[in-house]
Amino acid sequence: MQIGDTLFIIPARGGSKGLPYKNILPIKGKPMICYTIDAARGVSNDENICVSTDDLNIKKVVEEYGLGIPFIRPPELGTDSAGSREVLLHAIEYFKEKLNKVFSKICLLQPTSPLRTAKNILEAYQLWNDDLDMVVSVKESKANPYTLYTEDAQGYLVKHKESRITRRQELPKYWQYNGAIYFIKTQSLQHMAIGKFRKVVKYVMSAQDSIDVDNEFDIQVAEIFLR
Protein backbone atom coordinates (compact mmCIF):
# COMPACT_ATOMS: atom_id res chain seq x y z
CA MET A 1 0.00 0.00 0.00
CA GLN A 2 1.24 3.46 -0.93
CA ILE A 3 0.73 6.29 1.58
CA GLY A 4 -0.21 9.47 -0.25
CA ASP A 5 0.14 13.19 0.53
CA THR A 6 3.14 12.48 2.77
CA LEU A 7 6.78 13.51 2.56
CA PHE A 8 9.01 10.86 4.14
CA ILE A 9 12.05 12.55 5.66
CA ILE A 10 15.15 10.61 6.76
CA PRO A 11 17.55 12.95 8.58
CA ALA A 12 21.17 11.79 8.45
CA ARG A 13 23.77 14.13 9.89
CA GLY A 14 27.41 13.31 9.21
CA GLY A 15 28.76 14.28 12.61
CA SER A 16 28.28 11.93 15.56
CA LYS A 17 30.53 12.19 18.61
CA GLY A 18 29.55 8.84 20.09
CA LEU A 19 29.76 6.70 16.94
CA PRO A 20 31.22 8.49 13.89
CA TYR A 21 29.21 7.98 10.69
CA LYS A 22 26.85 5.65 12.51
CA ASN A 23 24.10 6.29 9.94
CA ILE A 24 26.07 4.46 7.26
CA LEU A 25 27.90 1.88 9.36
CA PRO A 26 27.26 -1.66 8.07
CA ILE A 27 24.72 -3.91 9.74
CA LYS A 28 24.82 -7.39 8.22
CA GLY A 29 26.87 -5.90 5.39
CA LYS A 30 24.37 -3.14 4.52
CA PRO A 31 24.67 0.54 5.50
CA MET A 32 22.29 1.18 8.37
CA ILE A 33 20.44 4.01 6.63
CA CYS A 34 19.46 1.61 3.82
CA TYR A 35 17.15 -0.32 6.18
CA THR A 36 15.14 2.88 6.68
CA ILE A 37 15.15 3.60 2.95
CA ASP A 38 13.79 0.09 2.34
CA ALA A 39 11.02 0.67 4.91
CA ALA A 40 10.05 3.98 3.30
CA ARG A 41 10.08 2.43 -0.17
CA GLY A 42 7.58 -0.13 1.08
CA VAL A 43 4.96 2.60 1.51
CA SER A 44 5.99 5.39 -0.87
CA ASN A 45 7.65 6.25 -4.18
CA ASP A 46 11.25 7.47 -4.25
CA GLU A 47 10.13 10.94 -5.35
CA ASN A 48 8.45 11.44 -1.96
CA ILE A 49 11.39 10.15 0.11
CA CYS A 50 13.90 12.77 1.21
CA VAL A 51 17.22 11.98 2.87
CA SER A 52 18.27 15.25 4.48
CA THR A 53 22.03 15.23 5.02
CA ASP A 54 24.90 17.68 5.30
CA ASP A 55 27.52 15.07 4.41
CA LEU A 56 28.86 14.06 0.99
CA ASN A 57 29.84 10.57 2.17
CA ILE A 58 26.26 9.85 3.24
CA LYS A 59 25.03 11.34 -0.05
CA LYS A 60 27.30 8.95 -1.94
CA VAL A 61 26.08 5.88 -0.01
CA VAL A 62 22.42 6.79 -0.51
CA GLU A 63 22.81 7.51 -4.23
CA GLU A 64 24.71 4.25 -4.72
CA TYR A 65 21.66 2.58 -3.17
CA GLY A 66 19.56 4.15 -5.92
CA LEU A 67 17.86 7.01 -4.09
CA GLY A 68 18.47 10.56 -5.27
CA ILE A 69 19.45 13.28 -2.81
CA PRO A 70 17.48 16.49 -3.54
CA PHE A 71 19.80 18.83 -1.63
CA ILE A 72 22.73 19.09 0.77
CA ARG A 73 21.54 20.46 4.09
CA PRO A 74 22.91 23.93 4.95
CA PRO A 75 25.89 23.88 7.38
CA GLU A 76 23.89 25.54 10.15
CA LEU A 77 21.51 22.56 10.12
CA GLY A 78 24.35 20.06 10.50
CA THR A 79 25.54 21.11 13.95
CA ASP A 80 24.86 19.52 17.34
CA SER A 81 22.57 22.43 18.20
CA ALA A 82 20.37 22.10 15.11
CA GLY A 83 16.91 20.86 16.08
CA SER A 84 14.79 18.27 14.30
CA ARG A 85 12.03 20.83 13.67
CA GLU A 86 14.34 23.14 11.75
CA VAL A 87 15.63 20.23 9.63
CA LEU A 88 12.08 19.12 8.81
CA LEU A 89 10.90 22.63 7.98
CA HIS A 90 13.87 23.09 5.65
CA ALA A 91 12.93 19.94 3.71
CA ILE A 92 9.26 20.95 3.53
CA GLU A 93 10.19 24.41 2.24
CA TYR A 94 12.60 22.98 -0.35
CA PHE A 95 9.97 20.67 -1.83
CA LYS A 96 7.48 23.54 -1.92
CA GLU A 97 9.75 26.20 -3.43
CA LYS A 98 12.01 24.12 -5.68
CA LEU A 99 9.76 21.21 -6.68
CA ASN A 100 6.31 22.78 -6.28
CA LYS A 101 5.19 19.91 -4.04
CA VAL A 102 3.14 20.50 -0.90
CA PHE A 103 2.30 17.79 1.62
CA SER A 104 -0.33 17.90 4.36
CA LYS A 105 1.81 15.66 6.56
CA ILE A 106 5.32 14.34 6.87
CA CYS A 107 6.71 11.09 8.21
CA LEU A 108 9.99 11.41 10.07
CA LEU A 109 12.02 8.19 10.01
CA GLN A 110 15.24 8.15 12.01
CA PRO A 111 17.95 6.03 10.29
CA THR A 112 19.05 4.66 13.67
CA SER A 113 15.96 2.39 13.84
CA PRO A 114 16.96 -0.41 11.44
CA LEU A 115 14.38 -2.93 12.69
CA ARG A 116 11.42 -0.67 11.92
CA THR A 117 9.67 -1.97 8.79
CA ALA A 118 7.19 -0.82 6.16
CA LYS A 119 4.57 -2.83 8.06
CA ASN A 120 5.22 -0.73 11.16
CA ILE A 121 4.91 2.49 9.16
CA LEU A 122 1.64 1.37 7.61
CA GLU A 123 0.18 0.33 10.97
CA ALA A 124 1.11 3.70 12.45
CA TYR A 125 -0.46 5.50 9.49
CA GLN A 126 -3.73 3.64 9.98
CA LEU A 127 -4.09 5.48 13.31
CA TRP A 128 -3.89 8.84 11.55
CA ASN A 129 -6.72 11.33 11.18
CA ASP A 130 -6.54 14.95 10.11
CA ASP A 131 -7.50 16.26 13.57
CA LEU A 132 -4.23 14.99 15.04
CA ASP A 133 -0.93 16.77 15.40
CA MET A 134 1.06 13.54 15.43
CA VAL A 135 1.07 9.75 15.52
CA VAL A 136 4.29 8.61 17.17
CA SER A 137 5.85 5.20 17.75
CA VAL A 138 6.51 4.24 21.36
CA LYS A 139 7.68 1.36 23.49
CA GLU A 140 6.60 0.53 27.01
CA SER A 141 8.93 2.23 29.46
CA LYS A 142 10.66 0.17 32.10
CA ALA A 143 11.40 3.38 34.00
CA ASN A 144 8.00 3.46 35.69
CA PRO A 145 7.94 6.39 38.19
CA TYR A 146 6.22 4.14 40.74
CA THR A 147 9.25 1.83 40.75
CA LEU A 148 11.92 4.54 40.87
CA TYR A 149 13.76 5.87 43.92
CA THR A 150 15.48 9.14 44.71
CA GLU A 151 17.57 10.33 47.66
CA ASP A 152 16.35 12.53 50.48
CA ALA A 153 18.40 15.22 52.25
CA GLN A 154 20.04 12.57 54.44
CA GLY A 155 21.01 10.43 51.48
CA TYR A 156 18.40 7.72 52.11
CA LEU A 157 16.49 6.17 49.25
CA VAL A 158 12.83 7.16 49.06
CA LYS A 159 10.18 6.29 46.51
CA HIS A 160 9.94 8.79 43.69
CA LYS A 161 6.17 8.40 43.54
CA GLU A 162 4.02 6.88 46.26
CA SER A 163 1.17 4.51 45.47
CA ARG A 164 -1.19 2.21 47.32
CA ILE A 165 -0.76 -0.38 44.56
CA THR A 166 1.02 -3.45 45.90
CA ARG A 167 1.18 -5.65 42.79
CA ARG A 168 3.52 -4.62 39.95
CA GLN A 169 0.98 -5.94 37.41
CA GLU A 170 -1.52 -3.30 38.56
CA LEU A 171 0.81 -0.34 38.02
CA PRO A 172 -0.21 2.01 35.18
CA LYS A 173 1.80 1.68 31.98
CA TYR A 174 4.12 4.42 30.81
CA TRP A 175 5.36 4.96 27.28
CA GLN A 176 8.45 6.51 25.75
CA TYR A 177 9.14 7.62 22.20
CA ASN A 178 11.38 5.08 20.47
CA GLY A 179 12.45 7.40 17.64
CA ALA A 180 11.28 5.11 14.83
CA ILE A 181 8.14 6.75 13.34
CA TYR A 182 6.60 10.21 13.55
CA PHE A 183 3.60 11.11 11.38
CA ILE A 184 3.25 14.88 11.77
CA LYS A 185 0.72 17.35 10.41
CA THR A 186 2.67 19.91 8.41
CA GLN A 187 0.55 22.82 9.62
CA SER A 188 1.12 21.85 13.26
CA LEU A 189 4.89 21.66 12.74
CA GLN A 190 4.92 25.09 11.12
CA HIS A 191 3.15 26.65 14.09
CA MET A 192 4.76 24.98 17.10
CA ALA A 193 7.56 22.78 18.38
CA ILE A 194 6.99 19.02 18.38
CA GLY A 195 7.18 18.99 22.18
CA LYS A 196 4.15 21.30 22.35
CA PHE A 197 1.84 19.06 20.32
CA ARG A 198 -1.31 18.17 22.26
CA LYS A 199 -3.25 15.91 19.89
CA VAL A 200 -0.86 12.97 19.86
CA VAL A 201 -1.66 9.24 19.71
CA LYS A 202 0.73 6.34 20.14
CA TYR A 203 1.69 3.42 17.96
CA VAL A 204 3.16 0.70 20.15
CA MET A 205 6.22 -1.24 19.00
CA SER A 206 8.01 -4.11 20.69
CA ALA A 207 11.26 -3.56 22.59
CA GLN A 208 13.05 -5.59 19.90
CA ASP A 209 11.77 -3.53 16.98
CA SER A 210 12.42 -0.34 18.94
CA ILE A 211 16.20 -0.77 19.01
CA ASP A 212 17.81 2.65 18.53
CA VAL A 213 21.44 2.36 17.49
CA ASP A 214 23.71 4.63 19.48
CA ASN A 215 26.86 2.54 19.98
CA GLU A 216 28.71 -0.58 18.85
CA PHE A 217 26.75 -2.79 21.26
CA ASP A 218 23.45 -1.64 19.72
CA ILE A 219 24.78 -2.62 16.29
CA GLN A 220 25.62 -6.11 17.54
CA VAL A 221 22.16 -6.49 19.05
CA ALA A 222 20.50 -5.30 15.84
CA GLU A 223 22.49 -7.81 13.81
CA ILE A 224 21.37 -10.62 16.09
CA PHE A 225 17.70 -9.79 15.60
CA LEU A 226 18.08 -9.19 11.87
CA ARG A 227 19.40 -12.74 11.49
PyMOL commands that set and color helices and strands:
alter all, ss='L'
color gray80, all
select helices_A, chain A and resi 22-24+32-41+46-48+56-64+75-77+84-97+118-125+145-147+168-170+186-191+194-196+216-226
alter helices_A, ss='H'
color red, helices_A
select strands_A, chain A and resi 6-12+26-27+30-31+49-53+105-108+134-140+149-151+157-159+175-185+200-204
alter strands_A, ss='S'
color yellow, strands_A
deselect
rebuild
show_as cartoon
